[in-house]
Amino acid sequence: MKQAFSDQGVRYRYADLTASDAFLELLPVINQGGIDLLDERKQTAQLIALERRRGRAGKDTVSHPAGGHDDRINALAIAAYRTRHQTQRQLFFV
C-alpha cells in the first residue's frame, strides 16, 4: 500500500502510536476544550461509539465496537496528537 501512495506523490508514514493510544490522548484534549470538533455526522458518531475497556494487564484500550468504524475519528486523534507534540517540540527549542 505504501508504494501505491508513493506512486501518486503522497508520503505515507506509520503513526508513532496505536489508534487506542491516540484516542486516550484525545480524550483530555476534548474534555479541556483544547480542540474544536467539526459538526460532521460520521466523525461524531464514530467518537460517541468508541468503547473504553480495561485489559488483563490493567491498561485501558479504546476501540470501535464490533462491526463499527473509526477511520475518521482515528485520523482526527492522530492529527491532534501530532499537532500537540510537534508544537511542544518547536516551543521547547525556541
Distance bins in CASP14 RR format, pairs under 12 A and 6 or more apart:
PFRMAT RR
TARGET T0000
AUTHOR 0000-0000-0000
RMODE 2
METHOD distances of the structure
MODEL  1
1 7 0 0 0 0 0 1 0 0 0 0 0
1 8 0 0 0 0 0 1 0 0 0 0 0
1 10 0 0 0 0 0 1 0 0 0 0 0
1 12 1 0 0 1 0 0 0 0 0 0 0
1 14 0 0 0 0 0 1 0 0 0 0 0
2 8 0 0 0 0 0 1 0 0 0 0 0
2 9 0 0 0 0 0 1 0 0 0 0 0
2 10 0 0 0 0 1 0 0 0 0 0 0
2 11 0 0 0 0 1 0 0 0 0 0 0
2 12 1 0 1 0 0 0 0 0 0 0 0
2 13 0 0 0 0 1 0 0 0 0 0 0
2 14 0 0 0 0 1 0 0 0 0 0 0
3 9 0 0 0 0 0 1 0 0 0 0 0
3 10 0 0 0 0 0 1 0 0 0 0 0
3 12 0 0 0 0 1 0 0 0 0 0 0
4 10 0 0 0 0 1 0 0 0 0 0 0
4 12 0 0 0 0 1 0 0 0 0 0 0
5 11 1 0 0 1 0 0 0 0 0 0 0
5 12 1 0 1 0 0 0 0 0 0 0 0
5 13 0 0 0 0 1 0 0 0 0 0 0
5 14 0 0 0 0 0 1 0 0 0 0 0
6 12 1 0 0 1 0 0 0 0 0 0 0
6 13 0 0 0 0 0 1 0 0 0 0 0
13 78 0 0 0 0 0 1 0 0 0 0 0
13 82 0 0 0 0 1 0 0 0 0 0 0
14 78 0 0 0 0 0 1 0 0 0 0 0
15 21 0 0 0 0 1 0 0 0 0 0 0
15 22 1 0 0 1 0 0 0 0 0 0 0
15 23 0 0 0 0 0 1 0 0 0 0 0
15 25 0 0 0 0 0 1 0 0 0 0 0
15 74 0 0 0 0 1 0 0 0 0 0 0
15 75 0 0 0 0 1 0 0 0 0 0 0
15 77 0 0 0 0 1 0 0 0 0 0 0
15 78 1 0 1 0 0 0 0 0 0 0 0
15 79 0 0 0 0 1 0 0 0 0 0 0
15 80 0 0 0 0 0 1 0 0 0 0 0
15 81 0 0 0 0 1 0 0 0 0 0 0
15 82 0 0 0 0 1 0 0 0 0 0 0
15 85 0 0 0 0 0 1 0 0 0 0 0
16 22 0 0 0 0 1 0 0 0 0 0 0
16 25 0 0 0 0 0 1 0 0 0 0 0
16 78 0 0 0 0 1 0 0 0 0 0 0
16 81 1 0 0 1 0 0 0 0 0 0 0
16 82 1 0 0 1 0 0 0 0 0 0 0
16 84 0 0 0 0 0 1 0 0 0 0 0
16 85 0 0 0 0 1 0 0 0 0 0 0
16 86 0 0 0 0 0 1 0 0 0 0 0
17 23 0 0 0 0 1 0 0 0 0 0 0
17 24 0 0 0 0 1 0 0 0 0 0 0
17 25 1 0 0 1 0 0 0 0 0 0 0
17 26 0 0 0 0 0 1 0 0 0 0 0
17 62 0 0 0 0 0 1 0 0 0 0 0
17 74 0 0 0 0 0 1 0 0 0 0 0
17 77 0 0 0 0 1 0 0 0 0 0 0
17 78 1 0 0 1 0 0 0 0 0 0 0
17 80 0 0 0 0 0 1 0 0 0 0 0
17 81 1 0 0 1 0 0 0 0 0 0 0
17 82 0 0 0 0 1 0 0 0 0 0 0
17 84 0 0 0 0 0 1 0 0 0 0 0
17 85 0 0 0 0 1 0 0 0 0 0 0
18 24 0 0 0 0 1 0 0 0 0 0 0
18 25 0 0 0 0 0 1 0 0 0 0 0
18 59 0 0 0 0 0 1 0 0 0 0 0
18 60 0 0 0 0 0 1 0 0 0 0 0
18 61 0 0 0 0 1 0 0 0 0 0 0
18 62 0 0 0 0 1 0 0 0 0 0 0
18 63 0 0 0 0 1 0 0 0 0 0 0
18 70 0 0 0 0 0 1 0 0 0 0 0
18 74 0 0 0 0 1 0 0 0 0 0 0
18 77 0 0 0 0 0 1 0 0 0 0 0
18 78 0 0 0 0 1 0 0 0 0 0 0
18 81 0 0 0 0 0 1 0 0 0 0 0
19 25 0 0 0 0 0 1 0 0 0 0 0
19 26 0 0 0 0 0 1 0 0 0 0 0
19 46 0 0 0 0 0 1 0 0 0 0 0
19 50 0 0 0 0 1 0 0 0 0 0 0
19 61 0 0 0 0 1 0 0 0 0 0 0
19 62 1 0 0 1 0 0 0 0 0 0 0
19 63 1 0 0 1 0 0 0 0 0 0 0
19 64 0 0 0 0 1 0 0 0 0 0 0
19 69 0 0 0 0 0 1 0 0 0 0 0
19 70 1 0 0 1 0 0 0 0 0 0 0
19 71 0 0 0 0 1 0 0 0 0 0 0
19 72 0 0 0 0 0 1 0 0 0 0 0
19 73 0 0 0 0 1 0 0 0 0 0 0
19 74 1 0 1 0 0 0 0 0 0 0 0
19 75 0 0 0 0 1 0 0 0 0 0 0
19 76 0 0 0 0 0 1 0 0 0 0 0
19 77 1 0 0 1 0 0 0 0 0 0 0
19 78 1 0 0 1 0 0 0 0 0 0 0
19 81 0 0 0 0 0 1 0 0 0 0 0
20 26 0 0 0 0 0 1 0 0 0 0 0
20 27 0 0 0 0 0 1 0 0 0 0 0
20 50 0 0 0 0 1 0 0 0 0 0 0
20 51 0 0 0 0 0 1 0 0 0 0 0
20 52 0 0 0 0 1 0 0 0 0 0 0
20 53 0 0 0 0 1 0 0 0 0 0 0
20 55 0 0 0 0 0 1 0 0 0 0 0
20 59 0 0 0 0 1 0 0 0 0 0 0
20 60 0 0 0 0 1 0 0 0 0 0 0
20 61 1 0 1 0 0 0 0 0 0 0 0
20 62 1 0 1 0 0 0 0 0 0 0 0
20 63 1 0 0 1 0 0 0 0 0 0 0
20 64 0 0 0 0 0 1 0 0 0 0 0
20 70 0 0 0 0 1 0 0 0 0 0 0
20 73 0 0 0 0 0 1 0 0 0 0 0
20 74 0 0 0 0 1 0 0 0 0 0 0
20 77 0 0 0 0 1 0 0 0 0 0 0
20 78 0 0 0 0 0 1 0 0 0 0 0
20 81 0 0 0 0 0 1 0 0 0 0 0
21 27 0 0 0 0 0 1 0 0 0 0 0
21 59 0 0 0 0 1 0 0 0 0 0 0
21 60 0 0 0 0 1 0 0 0 0 0 0
21 61 0 0 0 0 1 0 0 0 0 0 0
21 62 0 0 0 0 1 0 0 0 0 0 0
21 63 0 0 0 0 0 1 0 0 0 0 0
21 74 0 0 0 0 0 1 0 0 0 0 0
21 77 0 0 0 0 1 0 0 0 0 0 0
21 78 0 0 0 0 1 0 0 0 0 0 0
21 81 0 0 0 0 1 0 0 0 0 0 0
22 29 0 0 0 0 0 1 0 0 0 0 0
22 50 0 0 0 0 0 1 0 0 0 0 0
22 61 0 0 0 0 0 1 0 0 0 0 0
22 62 0 0 0 0 1 0 0 0 0 0 0
22 63 0 0 0 0 0 1 0 0 0 0 0
22 70 0 0 0 0 0 1 0 0 0 0 0
22 73 0 0 0 0 1 0 0 0 0 0 0
22 74 1 0 0 1 0 0 0 0 0 0 0
22 75 0 0 0 0 1 0 0 0 0 0 0
22 76 0 0 0 0 1 0 0 0 0 0 0
22 77 1 1 0 0 0 0 0 0 0 0 0
22 78 1 0 1 0 0 0 0 0 0 0 0
22 79 0 0 0 0 1 0 0 0 0 0 0
22 80 1 0 0 1 0 0 0 0 0 0 0
22 81 1 0 1 0 0 0 0 0 0 0 0
22 82 0 0 0 0 1 0 0 0 0 0 0
22 83 0 0 0 0 0 1 0 0 0 0 0
22 84 0 0 0 0 0 1 0 0 0 0 0
22 85 0 0 0 0 0 1 0 0 0 0 0
23 29 0 0 0 0 0 1 0 0 0 0 0
23 30 0 0 0 0 0 1 0 0 0 0 0
23 46 0 0 0 0 0 1 0 0 0 0 0
23 47 0 0 0 0 1 0 0 0 0 0 0
23 49 0 0 0 0 0 1 0 0 0 0 0
23 50 1 0 0 1 0 0 0 0 0 0 0
23 51 0 0 0 0 1 0 0 0 0 0 0
23 52 0 0 0 0 1 0 0 0 0 0 0
23 53 0 0 0 0 0 1 0 0 0 0 0
23 60 0 0 0 0 1 0 0 0 0 0 0
23 61 0 0 0 0 1 0 0 0 0 0 0
23 62 1 1 0 0 0 0 0 0 0 0 0
23 63 1 0 0 1 0 0 0 0 0 0 0
23 64 0 0 0 0 1 0 0 0 0 0 0
23 70 0 0 0 0 1 0 0 0 0 0 0
23 73 1 0 0 1 0 0 0 0 0 0 0
23 74 1 0 0 1 0 0 0 0 0 0 0
23 75 0 0 0 0 0 1 0 0 0 0 0
23 76 0 0 0 0 1 0 0 0 0 0 0
23 77 1 0 1 0 0 0 0 0 0 0 0
23 78 0 0 0 0 1 0 0 0 0 0 0
23 80 0 0 0 0 0 1 0 0 0 0 0
23 81 0 0 0 0 1 0 0 0 0 0 0
24 30 0 0 0 0 0 1 0 0 0 0 0
24 31 0 0 0 0 0 1 0 0 0 0 0
24 50 0 0 0 0 0 1 0 0 0 0 0
24 52 0 0 0 0 1 0 0 0 0 0 0
24 53 0 0 0 0 0 1 0 0 0 0 0
24 54 0 0 0 0 0 1 0 0 0 0 0
24 59 0 0 0 0 1 0 0 0 0 0 0
24 60 1 0 0 1 0 0 0 0 0 0 0
24 61 0 0 0 0 1 0 0 0 0 0 0
24 62 1 0 1 0 0 0 0 0 0 0 0
24 63 0 0 0 0 0 1 0 0 0 0 0
24 77 0 0 0 0 1 0 0 0 0 0 0
24 80 0 0 0 0 0 1 0 0 0 0 0
24 81 0 0 0 0 1 0 0 0 0 0 0
25 31 0 0 0 0 0 1 0 0 0 0 0
25 35 0 0 0 0 0 1 0 0 0 0 0
25 60 0 0 0 0 0 1 0 0 0 0 0
25 62 0 0 0 0 1 0 0 0 0 0 0
25 74 0 0 0 0 0 1 0 0 0 0 0
25 76 0 0 0 0 0 1 0 0 0 0 0
25 77 1 0 0 1 0 0 0 0 0 0 0
25 78 0 0 0 0 1 0 0 0 0 0 0
25 79 0 0 0 0 0 1 0 0 0 0 0
25 80 1 0 0 1 0 0 0 0 0 0 0
25 81 1 0 1 0 0 0 0 0 0 0 0
25 82 0 0 0 0 0 1 0 0 0 0 0
25 83 0 0 0 0 0 1 0 0 0 0 0
25 84 1 0 0 1 0 0 0 0 0 0 0
25 85 0 0 0 0 1 0 0 0 0 0 0
26 32 0 0 0 0 0 1 0 0 0 0 0
26 33 0 0 0 0 0 1 0 0 0 0 0
26 34 0 0 0 0 0 1 0 0 0 0 0
26 35 1 0 0 1 0 0 0 0 0 0 0
26 37 0 0 0 0 0 1 0 0 0 0 0
26 43 0 0 0 0 0 1 0 0 0 0 0
26 46 0 0 0 0 0 1 0 0 0 0 0
26 47 0 0 0 0 1 0 0 0 0 0 0
26 50 0 0 0 0 1 0 0 0 0 0 0
26 52 0 0 0 0 0 1 0 0 0 0 0
26 62 0 0 0 0 1 0 0 0 0 0 0
26 70 0 0 0 0 0 1 0 0 0 0 0
26 73 0 0 0 0 1 0 0 0 0 0 0
26 74 0 0 0 0 1 0 0 0 0 0 0
26 75 0 0 0 0 0 1 0 0 0 0 0
26 76 1 0 0 1 0 0 0 0 0 0 0
26 77 1 0 1 0 0 0 0 0 0 0 0
26 78 0 0 0 0 1 0 0 0 0 0 0
26 79 0 0 0 0 1 0 0 0 0 0 0
26 80 1 0 1 0 0 0 0 0 0 0 0
26 81 1 0 0 1 0 0 0 0 0 0 0
26 82 0 0 0 0 0 1 0 0 0 0 0
26 83 0 0 0 0 0 1 0 0 0 0 0
26 84 0 0 0 0 1 0 0 0 0 0 0
27 33 0 0 0 0 0 1 0 0 0 0 0
27 34 0 0 0 0 0 1 0 0 0 0 0
27 35 0 0 0 0 0 1 0 0 0 0 0
27 47 0 0 0 0 1 0 0 0 0 0 0
27 50 0 0 0 0 1 0 0 0 0 0 0
27 52 0 0 0 0 1 0 0 0 0 0 0
27 60 0 0 0 0 1 0 0 0 0 0 0
27 62 1 0 0 1 0 0 0 0 0 0 0
27 73 0 0 0 0 0 1 0 0 0 0 0
27 77 0 0 0 0 1 0 0 0 0 0 0
27 80 0 0 0 0 0 1 0 0 0 0 0
27 81 0 0 0 0 0 1 0 0 0 0 0
28 34 0 0 0 0 1 0 0 0 0 0 0
28 35 0 0 0 0 0 1 0 0 0 0 0
28 77 0 0 0 0 0 1 0 0 0 0 0
28 80 0 0 0 0 0 1 0 0 0 0 0
28 81 0 0 0 0 0 1 0 0 0 0 0
28 84 0 0 0 0 0 1 0 0 0 0 0
29 35 1 0 1 0 0 0 0 0 0 0 0
29 36 0 0 0 0 0 1 0 0 0 0 0
29 37 0 0 0 0 0 1 0 0 0 0 0
29 76 0 0 0 0 0 1 0 0 0 0 0
29 77 0 0 0 0 1 0 0 0 0 0 0
29 79 0 0 0 0 0 1 0 0 0 0 0
29 80 1 0 1 0 0 0 0 0 0 0 0
29 81 0 0 0 0 1 0 0 0 0 0 0
29 83 0 0 0 0 1 0 0 0 0 0 0
29 84 1 0 0 1 0 0 0 0 0 0 0
29 85 0 0 0 0 0 1 0 0 0 0 0
30 36 0 0 0 0 1 0 0 0 0 0 0
30 37 1 0 0 1 0 0 0 0 0 0 0
30 44 0 0 0 0 0 1 0 0 0 0 0
30 47 0 0 0 0 1 0 0 0 0 0 0
30 48 0 0 0 0 0 1 0 0 0 0 0
30 50 0 0 0 0 0 1 0 0 0 0 0
30 73 0 0 0 0 0 1 0 0 0 0 0
30 76 0 0 0 0 1 0 0 0 0 0 0
30 77 0 0 0 0 1 0 0 0 0 0 0
30 80 0 0 0 0 1 0 0 0 0 0 0
32 80 0 0 0 0 0 1 0 0 0 0 0
32 84 0 0 0 0 0 1 0 0 0 0 0
33 80 0 0 0 0 0 1 0 0 0 0 0
34 80 0 0 0 0 1 0 0 0 0 0 0
34 83 0 0 0 0 0 1 0 0 0 0 0
34 84 0 0 0 0 1 0 0 0 0 0 0
35 47 0 0 0 0 0 1 0 0 0 0 0
35 73 0 0 0 0 0 1 0 0 0 0 0
35 76 0 0 0 0 1 0 0 0 0 0 0
35 77 0 0 0 0 1 0 0 0 0 0 0
35 79 0 0 0 0 1 0 0 0 0 0 0
35 80 1 0 1 0 0 0 0 0 0 0 0
35 81 0 0 0 0 0 1 0 0 0 0 0
35 83 0 0 0 0 1 0 0 0 0 0 0
35 84 0 0 0 0 1 0 0 0 0 0 0
36 76 0 0 0 0 0 1 0 0 0 0 0
36 80 0 0 0 0 0 1 0 0 0 0 0
37 43 1 0 0 1 0 0 0 0 0 0 0
37 44 1 0 0 1 0 0 0 0 0 0 0
37 46 0 0 0 0 0 1 0 0 0 0 0
37 47 1 0 0 1 0 0 0 0 0 0 0
37 48 0 0 0 0 0 1 0 0 0 0 0
37 72 0 0 0 0 0 1 0 0 0 0 0
37 73 0 0 0 0 1 0 0 0 0 0 0
37 76 1 0 0 1 0 0 0 0 0 0 0
37 77 0 0 0 0 0 1 0 0 0 0 0
37 79 0 0 0 0 0 1 0 0 0 0 0
37 80 0 0 0 0 1 0 0 0 0 0 0
38 44 0 0 0 0 1 0 0 0 0 0 0
38 47 0 0 0 0 0 1 0 0 0 0 0
38 72 0 0 0 0 1 0 0 0 0 0 0
38 73 0 0 0 0 0 1 0 0 0 0 0
38 75 0 0 0 0 0 1 0 0 0 0 0
38 76 0 0 0 0 1 0 0 0 0 0 0
38 79 0 0 0 0 0 1 0 0 0 0 0
40 46 0 0 0 0 1 0 0 0 0 0 0
40 47 0 0 0 0 1 0 0 0 0 0 0
40 72 1 0 0 1 0 0 0 0 0 0 0
40 73 0 0 0 0 0 1 0 0 0 0 0
40 75 0 0 0 0 0 1 0 0 0 0 0
40 76 0 0 0 0 1 0 0 0 0 0 0
41 47 0 0 0 0 0 1 0 0 0 0 0
41 48 0 0 0 0 0 1 0 0 0 0 0
41 72 0 0 0 0 1 0 0 0 0 0 0
42 48 0 0 0 0 0 1 0 0 0 0 0
42 49 0 0 0 0 0 1 0 0 0 0 0
42 68 0 0 0 0 0 1 0 0 0 0 0
42 69 0 0 0 0 1 0 0 0 0 0 0
42 70 0 0 0 0 0 1 0 0 0 0 0
42 71 0 0 0 0 1 0 0 0 0 0 0
42 72 1 0 1 0 0 0 0 0 0 0 0
42 73 0 0 0 0 1 0 0 0 0 0 0
42 75 0 0 0 0 0 1 0 0 0 0 0
42 76 0 0 0 0 0 1 0 0 0 0 0
43 49 0 0 0 0 0 1 0 0 0 0 0
43 50 0 0 0 0 0 1 0 0 0 0 0
43 69 0 0 0 0 0 1 0 0 0 0 0
43 70 0 0 0 0 1 0 0 0 0 0 0
43 71 0 0 0 0 1 0 0 0 0 0 0
43 72 1 0 1 0 0 0 0 0 0 0 0
43 73 1 0 1 0 0 0 0 0 0 0 0
43 74 0 0 0 0 0 1 0 0 0 0 0
43 75 0 0 0 0 1 0 0 0 0 0 0
43 76 1 0 0 1 0 0 0 0 0 0 0
43 77 0 0 0 0 0 1 0 0 0 0 0
43 79 0 0 0 0 0 1 0 0 0 0 0
44 50 0 0 0 0 0 1 0 0 0 0 0
44 72 0 0 0 0 1 0 0 0 0 0 0
44 73 0 0 0 0 1 0 0 0 0 0 0
44 76 0 0 0 0 0 1 0 0 0 0 0
45 64 0 0 0 0 0 1 0 0 0 0 0
45 65 0 0 0 0 0 1 0 0 0 0 0
45 68 0 0 0 0 1 0 0 0 0 0 0
45 69 0 0 0 0 1 0 0 0 0 0 0
45 70 0 0 0 0 0 1 0 0 0 0 0
45 71 0 0 0 0 0 1 0 0 0 0 0
45 72 0 0 0 0 1 0 0 0 0 0 0
45 73 0 0 0 0 1 0 0 0 0 0 0
46 62 0 0 0 0 0 1 0 0 0 0 0
46 63 0 0 0 0 0 1 0 0 0 0 0
46 64 1 0 0 1 0 0 0 0 0 0 0
46 65 0 0 0 0 0 1 0 0 0 0 0
46 67 0 0 0 0 0 1 0 0 0 0 0
46 68 0 0 0 0 1 0 0 0 0 0 0
46 69 1 0 0 1 0 0 0 0 0 0 0
46 70 1 0 1 0 0 0 0 0 0 0 0
46 71 1 0 0 1 0 0 0 0 0 0 0
46 72 1 0 1 0 0 0 0 0 0 0 0
46 73 1 0 1 0 0 0 0 0 0 0 0
46 74 0 0 0 0 1 0 0 0 0 0 0
46 75 0 0 0 0 1 0 0 0 0 0 0
46 76 0 0 0 0 1 0 0 0 0 0 0
46 77 0 0 0 0 0 1 0 0 0 0 0
47 62 0 0 0 0 0 1 0 0 0 0 0
47 64 0 0 0 0 0 1 0 0 0 0 0
47 69 0 0 0 0 0 1 0 0 0 0 0
47 70 0 0 0 0 1 0 0 0 0 0 0
47 71 0 0 0 0 0 1 0 0 0 0 0
47 72 0 0 0 0 1 0 0 0 0 0 0
47 73 1 0 1 0 0 0 0 0 0 0 0
47 74 0 0 0 0 0 1 0 0 0 0 0
47 75 0 0 0 0 0 1 0 0 0 0 0
47 76 0 0 0 0 1 0 0 0 0 0 0
47 77 0 0 0 0 1 0 0 0 0 0 0
47 80 0 0 0 0 0 1 0 0 0 0 0
48 64 0 0 0 0 0 1 0 0 0 0 0
48 65 0 0 0 0 0 1 0 0 0 0 0
48 68 0 0 0 0 0 1 0 0 0 0 0
48 70 0 0 0 0 0 1 0 0 0 0 0
48 73 0 0 0 0 1 0 0 0 0 0 0
49 62 0 0 0 0 0 1 0 0 0 0 0
49 63 0 0 0 0 1 0 0 0 0 0 0
49 64 1 0 0 1 0 0 0 0 0 0 0
49 65 1 0 1 0 0 0 0 0 0 0 0
49 66 0 0 0 0 0 1 0 0 0 0 0
49 67 0 0 0 0 1 0 0 0 0 0 0
49 68 1 0 0 1 0 0 0 0 0 0 0
49 69 0 0 0 0 1 0 0 0 0 0 0
49 70 1 0 0 1 0 0 0 0 0 0 0
49 72 0 0 0 0 0 1 0 0 0 0 0
49 73 0 0 0 0 1 0 0 0 0 0 0
50 60 0 0 0 0 0 1 0 0 0 0 0
50 61 0 0 0 0 0 1 0 0 0 0 0
50 62 1 0 1 0 0 0 0 0 0 0 0
50 63 1 0 0 1 0 0 0 0 0 0 0
50 64 1 0 0 1 0 0 0 0 0 0 0
50 65 0 0 0 0 1 0 0 0 0 0 0
50 68 0 0 0 0 1 0 0 0 0 0 0
50 69 0 0 0 0 0 1 0 0 0 0 0
50 70 1 0 0 1 0 0 0 0 0 0 0
50 72 0 0 0 0 0 1 0 0 0 0 0
50 73 1 0 0 1 0 0 0 0 0 0 0
50 74 0 0 0 0 1 0 0 0 0 0 0
50 76 0 0 0 0 0 1 0 0 0 0 0
50 77 0 0 0 0 1 0 0 0 0 0 0
51 60 0 0 0 0 0 1 0 0 0 0 0
51 61 0 0 0 0 1 0 0 0 0 0 0
51 62 1 0 0 1 0 0 0 0 0 0 0
51 63 1 0 0 1 0 0 0 0 0 0 0
51 64 1 0 0 1 0 0 0 0 0 0 0
51 65 1 0 1 0 0 0 0 0 0 0 0
51 66 0 0 0 0 1 0 0 0 0 0 0
51 67 0 0 0 0 0 1 0 0 0 0 0
51 68 0 0 0 0 1 0 0 0 0 0 0
51 70 0 0 0 0 0 1 0 0 0 0 0
52 59 0 0 0 0 0 1 0 0 0 0 0
52 60 1 0 1 0 0 0 0 0 0 0 0
52 61 1 0 0 1 0 0 0 0 0 0 0
52 62 1 0 1 0 0 0 0 0 0 0 0
52 63 0 0 0 0 1 0 0 0 0 0 0
52 64 0 0 0 0 0 1 0 0 0 0 0
52 65 0 0 0 0 0 1 0 0 0 0 0
53 59 0 0 0 0 1 0 0 0 0 0 0
53 60 1 0 0 1 0 0 0 0 0 0 0
53 61 1 0 1 0 0 0 0 0 0 0 0
53 62 1 0 0 1 0 0 0 0 0 0 0
53 63 1 0 0 1 0 0 0 0 0 0 0
53 64 0 0 0 0 0 1 0 0 0 0 0
53 65 0 0 0 0 0 1 0 0 0 0 0
54 60 1 0 1 0 0 0 0 0 0 0 0
54 61 1 0 0 1 0 0 0 0 0 0 0
54 62 0 0 0 0 0 1 0 0 0 0 0
55 61 1 0 0 1 0 0 0 0 0 0 0
55 62 0 0 0 0 0 1 0 0 0 0 0
55 63 0 0 0 0 0 1 0 0 0 0 0
62 70 0 0 0 0 1 0 0 0 0 0 0
62 73 0 0 0 0 1 0 0 0 0 0 0
62 74 0 0 0 0 0 1 0 0 0 0 0
62 77 0 0 0 0 1 0 0 0 0 0 0
63 69 0 0 0 0 0 1 0 0 0 0 0
63 70 1 0 0 1 0 0 0 0 0 0 0
63 73 0 0 0 0 0 1 0 0 0 0 0
63 74 0 0 0 0 1 0 0 0 0 0 0
63 77 0 0 0 0 0 1 0 0 0 0 0
64 70 1 0 1 0 0 0 0 0 0 0 0
64 71 0 0 0 0 1 0 0 0 0 0 0
64 72 0 0 0 0 0 1 0 0 0 0 0
64 73 0 0 0 0 1 0 0 0 0 0 0
64 74 0 0 0 0 1 0 0 0 0 0 0
64 77 0 0 0 0 0 1 0 0 0 0 0
68 74 0 0 0 0 0 1 0 0 0 0 0
69 75 0 0 0 0 0 1 0 0 0 0 0
70 76 0 0 0 0 1 0 0 0 0 0 0
70 77 0 0 0 0 1 0 0 0 0 0 0
70 78 0 0 0 0 0 1 0 0 0 0 0
71 77 0 0 0 0 0 1 0 0 0 0 0
71 78 0 0 0 0 0 1 0 0 0 0 0
72 78 0 0 0 0 0 1 0 0 0 0 0
72 79 0 0 0 0 0 1 0 0 0 0 0
73 79 0 0 0 0 0 1 0 0 0 0 0
73 80 0 0 0 0 0 1 0 0 0 0 0
74 80 0 0 0 0 0 1 0 0 0 0 0
74 81 0 0 0 0 0 1 0 0 0 0 0
75 81 0 0 0 0 0 1 0 0 0 0 0
75 82 0 0 0 0 0 1 0 0 0 0 0
76 82 0 0 0 0 0 1 0 0 0 0 0
76 83 0 0 0 0 0 1 0 0 0 0 0
77 83 0 0 0 0 0 1 0 0 0 0 0
77 84 0 0 0 0 0 1 0 0 0 0 0
78 84 0 0 0 0 0 1 0 0 0 0 0
78 85 0 0 0 0 0 1 0 0 0 0 0
78 86 0 0 0 0 0 1 0 0 0 0 0
79 85 0 0 0 0 0 1 0 0 0 0 0
79 86 0 0 0 0 0 1 0 0 0 0 0
80 86 0 0 0 0 0 1 0 0 0 0 0
80 87 0 0 0 0 0 1 0 0 0 0 0
81 87 0 0 0 0 0 1 0 0 0 0 0
81 88 0 0 0 0 0 1 0 0 0 0 0
82 88 0 0 0 0 0 1 0 0 0 0 0
82 89 0 0 0 0 0 1 0 0 0 0 0
83 89 0 0 0 0 0 1 0 0 0 0 0
83 90 0 0 0 0 0 1 0 0 0 0 0
84 90 0 0 0 0 0 1 0 0 0 0 0
84 91 0 0 0 0 0 1 0 0 0 0 0
85 91 0 0 0 0 0 1 0 0 0 0 0
85 92 0 0 0 0 0 1 0 0 0 0 0
86 92 0 0 0 0 0 1 0 0 0 0 0
86 93 0 0 0 0 0 1 0 0 0 0 0
87 93 0 0 0 0 0 1 0 0 0 0 0
87 94 0 0 0 0 0 1 0 0 0 0 0
88 94 0 0 0 0 0 1 0 0 0 0 0
END
